[in-house]
């Protein structure tokens, strides 16, 4: 790997602070709020109303011999699953994503930098 790339990444504020502050995952030990739990549930539910529901709708369309069920209902369900996913992300917030990203960045950069030495 190109060490110069990792050195340039390590100079950015985000990476430098993550390394200096020894970013960790300790925030995940806290009990999540109801809002965060509801957001995670909505994200999980969006996967259920995504492809599995579209597949079931397709099977129903074949069984009933009505292709409009899947032609119209498929894109509508897929769009609904995206809206539910975005709603879940809104409820959950970016807090935990940022914590995880800081930790993953620190760990990855430290490993790559140590490998090059």
Secondary structure, DSSP 8 states (H G I E B T S, - for coil): --HHHHHHHHTSHHHHHHHHTT--SGGGGS---HHHHHHHHHHHHHHIIIIIHHHHHHHHHHHHT-THHHHHHHHHHHHHHHHHHHHHHHHH-SHHHHHHHHHHHHHHHHHHHHHH-
